[in-house]
Amino acid sequence: MNTTLAILIALAAVVVVVGAVVVAQRRRSQQLRSHYGAEYIAAVDELGDKRKAEAELKAREKRIERLDIRPLSLEETDRYAARWRRVQADFVDDPGGAIADADALLSEVMHARGYPVSDFEQRAADLSVDHPRMVSNYRISHEVALRHARGEAGTEDLRRALIHYRDLFEELVEPPAAVRRPAEPRTFREEHQDERAARAREDERHEPRADDRATRPGERRDDKRNGRGGGAPLV
């Protein structure tokens, strides 16, 4: 084998290796972007570099692997669900107090599941690994709670914060399918979905139908269809 051929083979091998590395990095970037969504973009914006952001997200995953994150027991789920219902009920009379209670309850649930909760930013970073779609709204809700403490948050801000807290709460307390009670298969989230669907059906039931709205007072609907009731006959 002459020297020129050996050099060409070596160059080809280098190209293959470099290509494989580039493909692997691109695939990893796509996986991280797909998993973290808005949190990926936020990390890139904060760190100013895609590689640094991806290294940060991978570091979060390694940190979570070292923690003992566990699901709640069924008894814990019931207890926290009852407390959340009180938080929602209290919002009517004391929105600010309910938001403070919701923020504290979320921290308590996270602690029960094994997340360190001493520092909020670290708590949010840890949360982003398994709940990436929720963490941005969690940060927003926490900021609203802080603004309310300074007297800077309005009622609408508090209402939206409570909704964000509720969505995250539902994810954190939902038990794995393997540990659900056989006689009570529905989760906390499914119960809320049923409640929302029932309210929507109730609203539709009380909503006037189009032909009812079109009928004049004192005029029978069949008279209107047949051209009676003061109007010209339909032909």
C-alpha positions in Angstrom: 0.0 0.0 0.0 1.5 3.3 -1.0 1.7 6.4 1.2 -0.9 8.3 -0.8 -3.5 5.6 -0.4 -2.8 5.2 3.3 -3.3 9.0 3.8 -6.6 8.9 1.8 -7.9 6.0 4.0 -6.9 7.8 7.1 -8.7 11.0 6.0 -11.8 9.0 5.1 -11.8 7.4 8.6 -11.5 10.8 10.2 -14.4 12.1 8.1 -16.5 9.2 9.1 -15.7 9.6 12.8 -16.3 13.4 12.7 -19.6 12.8 10.8 -20.7 10.3 13.4 -19.9 12.8 16.2 -21.8 15.6 14.5 -24.8 13.4 13.9 -24.8 12.2 17.6 -24.6 15.8 18.8 -27.4 16.9 16.6 -29.5 14.0 17.7 -28.8 14.8 21.4 -29.7 18.5 20.7 -33.0 17.4 19.1 -33.8 15.1 22.0 -33.1 17.8 24.6 -35.1 20.4 22.7 -38.0 18.0 22.3 -38.0 17.0 25.9 -37.5 20.5 27.6 -39.3 22.7 25.1 -39.5 26.3 26.4 -37.1 25.4 29.2 -34.4 24.5 26.6 -34.9 28.0 25.0 -34.8 29.7 28.4 -31.5 27.9 29.2 -30.0 29.0 25.9 -31.1 32.6 26.5 -29.8 32.6 30.0 -26.4 31.1 29.3 -26.0 32.6 25.8 -24.7 29.4 24.2 -26.4 26.2 23.1 -23.6 23.9 24.2 -23.5 25.5 27.7 -27.3 25.2 27.9 -27.3 21.6 26.9 -24.5 20.8 29.4 -26.6 22.5 32.1 -29.7 20.4 31.2 -27.6 17.2 31.2 -26.2 18.1 34.6 -29.7 18.5 35.9 -30.5 15.0 34.7 -27.5 13.5 36.4 -28.4 15.3 39.6 -31.9 13.9 39.5 -30.5 10.4 39.0 -28.7 10.7 42.3 -31.8 11.8 44.2 -34.4 9.4 45.6 -37.5 10.8 43.8 -40.5 8.7 44.6 -44.2 8.8 43.9 -46.6 9.7 46.8 -48.5 6.9 48.6 -52.2 6.8 48.1 -52.7 8.1 51.6 -50.4 11.0 51.0 -52.2 11.7 47.7 -55.6 11.8 49.4 -54.3 14.1 52.2 -52.7 16.6 49.8 -55.7 16.5 47.5 -57.9 17.5 50.4 -55.6 20.3 51.3 -55.6 21.6 47.7 -59.4 21.7 47.7 -59.2 23.9 50.8 -56.7 26.2 49.0 -59.1 26.5 46.0 -62.1 27.2 48.3 -60.1 29.9 50.2 -59.2 31.7 47.0 -62.8 33.1 46.8 -62.4 35.1 50.1 -58.7 35.5 50.3 -56.9 35.2 46.9 -53.5 36.3 48.2 -53.6 34.0 51.1 -54.6 31.1 48.9 -51.7 31.7 46.6 -49.2 31.8 49.5 -50.7 28.5 50.7 -50.6 27.0 47.2 -46.9 27.9 46.9 -46.1 26.4 50.3 -48.2 23.2 49.5 -46.3 22.7 46.3 -43.0 22.9 48.2 -44.3 20.4 50.7 -45.4 17.9 48.1 -42.0 18.2 46.3 -40.2 17.6 49.6 -42.4 14.5 50.2 -41.4 13.2 46.8 -37.7 13.6 47.5 -36.9 17.0 45.8 -34.6 19.3 47.8 -36.6 22.5 48.4 -34.3 24.9 50.2 -33.6 27.1 47.1 -36.3 27.9 44.7 -34.1 28.2 41.6 -32.6 24.8 42.3 -36.1 23.4 43.0 -37.3 24.7 39.6 -34.2 23.3 37.8 -34.8 19.9 39.5 -38.4 20.0 38.6 -37.7 20.7 34.9 -36.2 17.2 34.4 -39.4 15.3 34.9 -41.9 18.1 34.4 -40.4 20.4 31.8 -43.8 21.6 30.5 -44.8 22.9 33.9 -41.7 24.5 35.2 -42.0 27.9 33.3 -45.5 28.4 34.7 -44.2 27.4 38.1 -41.7 30.2 38.0 -44.4 32.6 36.9 -46.7 31.6 39.8 -43.9 31.9 42.3 -43.0 35.3 41.0 -46.7 36.3 41.4 -46.6 35.1 45.0 -43.6 37.3 45.7 -45.2 40.3 43.9 -48.3 39.8 46.0 -46.2 39.9 49.2 -45.0 43.3 48.0 -48.5 44.4 47.2 -47.9 44.4 43.4 -50.1 41.6 42.1 -53.7 42.0 41.0 -56.6 39.5 41.3 -56.3 38.3 37.7 -52.6 37.6 38.2 -53.4 35.6 41.3 -56.1 33.7 39.5 -53.7 32.7 36.7 -51.1 31.7 39.2 -53.5 29.4 41.0 -54.3 27.7 37.7 -50.6 27.1 37.1 -50.1 25.8 40.6 -53.1 23.5 40.2 -51.7 22.0 36.9 -48.3 21.3 38.5 -50.0 20.0 41.7 -52.0 17.5 39.6 -48.9 16.2 38.0 -47.0 15.8 41.2 -49.7 14.0 43.2 -50.9 11.7 40.3 -49.9 8.1 41.3 -48.4 5.7 38.8 -51.0 3.4 37.3 -49.5 0.4 39.1 -50.4 1.8 42.5 -53.9 3.1 41.8 -56.7 1.6 43.9 -58.7 -1.0 41.9 -62.0 0.3 43.2 -61.0 4.0 42.6 -59.2 4.0 39.2 -59.6 7.8 38.6 -56.8 10.1 39.4 -57.0 13.5 40.9 -56.5 15.1 37.5 -59.3 12.9 36.0 -61.7 14.0 38.7 -61.0 17.6 37.9 -61.5 16.9 34.2 -64.9 15.3 34.9 -65.8 18.4 37.0 -64.9 20.8 34.2 -66.8 18.7 31.6 -69.9 18.6 33.9 -69.7 22.4 34.3 -69.4 22.8 30.5 -72.5 20.6 30.0 -74.4 22.6 32.6 -73.5 25.9 30.8 -74.6 24.5 27.5 -77.9 23.3 29.0 -78.7 26.8 30.2 -77.6 28.5 27.0 -80.6 29.6 24.9 -80.8 27.8 21.5 -80.7 29.8 18.3 -84.3 29.1 17.4 -85.4 30.1 20.9 -83.6 33.4 20.7 -85.2 34.0 17.3 -88.8 33.5 18.5 -90.6 36.6 19.5 -92.2 36.9 23.0 -95.7 35.4 22.9 -95.1 33.7 19.5 -95.1 29.9 19.3 -92.1 28.4 17.6 -94.3 26.2 15.2 -96.3 29.4 14.3 -93.0 31.1 13.3 -92.0 28.1 11.2 -95.4 28.0 9.4 -95.4 31.7 8.7 -98.0 32.6 11.3 -97.5 35.0 14.2 -97.6 38.3 12.3 -95.0 37.7 9.6 -95.5 37.0 5.9 -96.2 33.3 5.1 -93.1 31.3 4.0 -93.4 30.1 0.4 
